[in-house]
Amino acid sequence: MQPPLPSPRPAADVLHDAGWPGEARAALLCSGLLLGVALVVDAGTPHGLTLPGALGCITLCVVLLVILLPARVSAAPGILTVRGLWVTRTVCTDRLVAVAWPADTAGRLALRDEDGARAEVDLRVLLANPALWLRIEADARTSRTHGTLHHGTADLTRLALHVHSETARTVLRVSGLD
């Protein structure tokens, strides 16, 4: 007899990057506008719109879309998933062994779990989604309590101070108290 399959997590337990749909739309809009402008300019040349010219414009716009399209970040209790265009990375955040937030390249938080899985999260995503950060922070505390988090506790503490201060600044600015 097979063991019962674990029940799927309720959708309410999964937190998503709330700004991703808007950023994805903006990336599509930028690459679409560039495609339109490039095709109009190519059509205005003495040779007119040619197949190689159109393919070049399309290629350029696809490359721009790949560059601009942000990764989609979601977190469930104990799990962080970062979905890029071609690669999905999942890290068990309650079993972290290393956290890195380099001071000189402060744009990304790198996480590694016991199984060797790695993921990187853009700091802007964490600043724009405090609940997502709080979930990662709570799971990292669980890792520290269980003794698995060996590297990066100072980085984690420094990042927590940074995120909480930025969140407080944003709340004060939005409420008009700055």
C-alpha positions as CSV (number, residue, x, y, z in Angstrom):
1,M,0.0,0.0,0.0
2,Q,1.3,3.4,-1.0
3,P,1.6,6.2,1.6
4,P,-0.9,9.0,1.2
5,L,0.2,11.9,-0.9
6,P,0.7,15.1,1.0
7,S,-2.1,17.5,0.6
8,P,-1.3,20.5,-1.6
9,R,-0.7,23.8,0.3
10,P,-3.7,26.1,0.4
11,A,-3.3,29.0,-1.9
12,A,-3.5,31.4,1.0
13,D,-0.3,30.0,2.4
14,V,1.7,30.9,-0.7
15,L,2.9,34.5,-1.0
16,H,3.7,36.0,-4.4
17,D,5.6,39.0,-5.6
18,A,2.7,41.5,-6.0
19,G,4.6,43.7,-8.4
20,W,5.5,40.9,-10.9
21,P,2.4,41.3,-13.2
22,G,3.0,45.0,-13.6
23,E,6.7,44.5,-14.3
24,A,6.0,41.7,-16.8
25,R,3.5,43.9,-18.6
26,A,6.0,46.7,-18.7
27,A,8.6,44.4,-20.2
28,L,6.2,43.2,-22.8
29,L,5.1,46.8,-23.6
30,C,8.7,48.0,-24.0
31,S,9.7,45.1,-26.2
32,G,6.5,45.5,-28.2
33,L,7.0,49.2,-28.7
34,L,10.6,48.7,-29.8
35,L,9.4,46.1,-32.3
36,G,6.8,48.5,-33.7
37,V,9.3,51.3,-34.0
38,A,12.1,49.1,-35.4
39,L,9.7,47.7,-38.1
40,V,8.5,51.2,-39.1
41,V,12.1,52.4,-39.3
42,D,13.1,49.3,-41.3
43,A,10.1,49.8,-43.6
44,G,11.2,53.4,-44.2
45,T,14.6,52.4,-45.7
46,P,15.1,52.5,-49.4
47,H,14.8,48.7,-49.6
48,G,11.6,48.6,-47.5
49,L,10.8,45.9,-45.0
50,T,12.7,42.7,-45.8
51,L,12.5,39.3,-44.2
52,P,16.1,39.5,-42.7
53,G,15.4,43.0,-41.4
54,A,12.1,41.9,-39.8
55,L,13.8,38.8,-38.3
56,G,16.6,41.0,-36.9
57,C,14.0,43.4,-35.3
58,I,12.1,40.5,-33.8
59,T,15.3,38.9,-32.4
60,L,16.3,42.3,-30.9
61,C,12.9,42.6,-29.2
62,V,13.0,39.0,-27.9
63,V,16.4,39.6,-26.4
64,L,15.1,42.8,-24.7
65,L,12.1,40.9,-23.3
66,V,14.4,38.2,-21.9
67,I,16.5,40.9,-20.2
68,L,13.6,42.9,-18.8
69,L,11.3,40.1,-17.7
70,P,11.8,39.7,-14.0
71,A,11.9,36.4,-12.1
72,R,8.6,35.4,-10.4
73,V,9.1,34.9,-6.7
74,S,6.8,33.0,-4.4
75,A,7.1,31.6,-0.9
76,A,5.2,29.0,1.0
77,P,6.1,28.0,4.6
78,G,9.6,26.5,4.3
79,I,9.9,26.9,0.5
80,L,11.0,29.7,-1.7
81,T,10.6,29.4,-5.5
82,V,12.2,31.7,-8.0
83,R,10.9,31.2,-11.6
84,G,13.0,32.6,-14.3
85,L,12.2,32.4,-18.0
86,W,13.9,29.0,-18.4
87,V,14.9,27.9,-14.9
88,T,13.0,27.4,-11.7
89,R,14.9,27.3,-8.5
90,T,13.4,26.1,-5.2
91,V,15.1,26.4,-1.8
92,C,13.9,24.9,1.5
93,T,14.1,28.1,3.6
94,D,13.6,26.3,6.9
95,R,16.7,24.2,6.1
96,L,19.2,26.9,5.0
97,V,22.9,26.4,5.4
98,A,24.1,29.7,3.9
99,V,22.7,33.2,3.3
100,A,24.7,35.8,1.5
101,W,24.0,39.5,1.0
102,P,27.3,41.0,-0.1
103,A,27.7,44.6,0.9
104,D,29.3,45.6,-2.4
105,T,26.6,44.0,-4.6
106,A,23.6,44.7,-2.4
107,G,21.0,43.9,-5.1
108,R,20.5,40.2,-4.5
109,L,20.1,37.8,-1.5
110,A,21.6,34.4,-2.2
111,L,20.2,31.3,-0.3
112,R,21.5,27.7,-0.2
113,D,19.8,24.8,1.6
114,E,21.0,21.5,2.9
115,D,20.3,19.7,-0.4
116,G,22.6,22.1,-2.2
117,A,19.7,24.0,-3.9
118,R,20.4,27.7,-4.5
119,A,18.3,30.6,-5.3
120,E,18.8,34.4,-5.6
121,V,16.1,37.0,-4.8
122,D,16.3,40.6,-5.9
123,L,16.3,42.9,-2.9
124,R,13.6,45.2,-4.6
125,V,11.2,42.2,-4.5
126,L,11.7,41.9,-0.7
127,L,11.4,45.6,-0.1
128,A,8.2,45.8,-2.2
129,N,6.7,42.7,-0.5
130,P,7.3,42.8,3.3
131,A,5.2,39.7,3.9
132,L,7.5,37.7,1.6
133,W,10.5,39.0,3.5
134,L,8.9,38.1,6.8
135,R,8.3,34.6,5.6
136,I,11.9,34.1,4.5
137,E,13.2,35.7,7.7
138,A,11.0,33.5,9.9
139,D,12.2,30.4,8.0
140,A,15.8,31.5,8.3
141,R,15.3,31.8,12.1
142,T,14.0,28.2,12.1
143,S,17.2,27.2,10.2
144,R,19.3,29.0,12.8
145,T,17.3,27.3,15.7
146,H,17.8,23.9,14.1
147,G,21.5,24.5,13.7
148,T,21.6,24.2,10.0
149,L,22.4,27.8,9.1
150,H,26.2,28.0,9.4
151,H,27.1,30.9,7.1
152,G,25.6,34.3,6.7
153,T,23.8,35.0,10.0
154,A,25.5,38.5,10.1
155,D,24.3,39.1,6.5
156,L,20.8,38.1,7.5
157,T,20.8,40.4,10.5
158,R,22.1,43.3,8.4
159,L,19.5,42.6,5.7
160,A,16.7,42.4,8.3
161,L,17.7,45.8,9.6
162,H,17.8,47.2,6.1
163,V,14.4,45.8,5.0
164,H,12.7,46.8,8.2
165,S,14.0,50.4,8.1
166,E,13.1,50.8,4.4
167,T,9.6,49.4,5.2
168,A,9.2,51.9,8.1
169,R,10.4,54.7,5.8
170,T,7.9,53.8,3.2
171,V,5.1,53.6,5.7
172,L,6.0,57.1,7.1
173,R,6.3,58.5,3.5
174,V,2.9,57.1,2.4
175,S,1.2,58.3,5.6
176,G,2.7,61.8,5.2
177,L,4.8,61.7,8.4
178,D,8.3,61.8,6.9
